[in-house]
């Protein structure tokens, strides 16, 4: 039942004109699964998200892209991550390797620091796919790590990045921050 709802959601976005859909695995983060004693479902749930997105693309018969969601490894909207860098890297890499057969690019989903962005980009580098960077900003136009958004170009310049998205922010923050990004 829930799989059909996810498939219908993807198809609704495609039929509304979306050129990209994102796999529906944002909540399939290891820290969340550990909290709910469900870590053993990580691989299955991540793979199912890829399968459902691919099924939607094939069902629609439209030329769209599938972005594999690689969500923040910390608490959403906060820069602090209570994991070692190698654990963050391995978590991103594991999710990317599961999603890789189903996706056209990776979406770094609501990341809050340049450190996490750098680790994620390094983790997906070997897959030879572009990454779309989803950066969260606070009301002051800075990342939750207090870093300035315009410095992101220094971080991503040596990676295959297709764009930057200001993720989960208000239109006012987008307007304010666009001046810094252009």
Secondary structure, DSSP 4 states (H G I P E B T S, - for coil): -HHHHHHHHHHHHHHTT-SEEE-S-TT--HHHHHHTT-GGGHHHHHHHHHHHHHHHHHHHT---EEEEEEE-SSSTT-----S-HHHHHHHHHHHHHHHGGG-SEEEEEEE--HHHHHHHHHHHGGG---EEEEE---TTSB-TTS-BGGGHHHHHTTS-EEEEEETT--HHHHHHHHHHH-
